[in-house]
Amino acid sequence: MVKRIKKGDFVSVNFNSVMFTLTKRAKVLCLPCQPGDSWVFEDSHTGDIHYVSEGCTVTITQEGE
């Protein structure tokens, strides 16, 4: 069975091409469903909401409940 990131999971978000970490821990609020859609993350440390529509590496750190 292939595990997939889902709404409510906690992830880290990195832009590897520029060696930048957007957040080490964020809750997934929304996943992109089609081209042009954005990921929406809530940073667990700052509460900031991030909309990400460009290429990034999203790594699951904890499954949601």
C-alpha positions in Angstrom: 0.0 0.0 0.0 1.3 3.4 -1.0 1.2 6.0 1.8 0.0 9.5 0.6 0.0 12.8 2.4 -3.5 13.8 3.4 -5.2 16.8 5.0 -4.3 16.9 8.7 -0.9 15.3 8.4 2.2 17.1 9.6 5.0 17.8 7.1 8.3 19.6 6.5 8.5 21.8 3.4 11.8 22.4 1.7 12.9 24.1 -1.5 16.0 22.0 -2.2 17.1 23.9 -5.4 17.8 27.0 -3.3 18.6 25.1 0.0 15.7 26.8 1.9 13.4 25.3 4.5 10.0 27.0 4.6 8.9 25.1 7.8 10.2 22.1 9.7 6.7 21.3 10.9 3.3 22.3 9.4 -0.2 20.9 9.3 -1.6 20.2 5.8 -4.8 22.2 5.4 -5.3 21.6 1.6 -3.6 19.6 -1.1 -3.4 20.5 -4.8 -5.9 18.7 -6.9 -5.1 19.9 -10.3 -2.4 22.0 -12.1 -2.4 25.6 -10.7 -3.7 24.6 -7.3 -1.7 25.2 -4.1 -0.7 23.3 -1.1 -1.9 25.1 2.1 0.1 24.6 5.3 -0.2 26.0 8.8 3.2 26.4 10.4 3.1 24.7 13.8 5.6 27.1 15.4 4.4 30.5 14.1 0.8 29.8 13.1 1.6 31.4 9.7 -0.5 30.1 6.8 1.5 29.3 3.6 0.1 28.8 0.1 2.7 27.0 -2.0 2.2 26.5 -5.7 5.8 26.0 -6.9 8.0 22.9 -6.8 9.0 21.9 -3.3 9.7 18.8 -1.3 7.0 17.9 1.2 8.0 15.2 3.7 5.5 13.7 6.1 6.7 13.8 9.7 3.6 12.6 11.5 0.3 11.3 10.3 -2.8 13.3 11.3 -5.5 11.9 13.5 
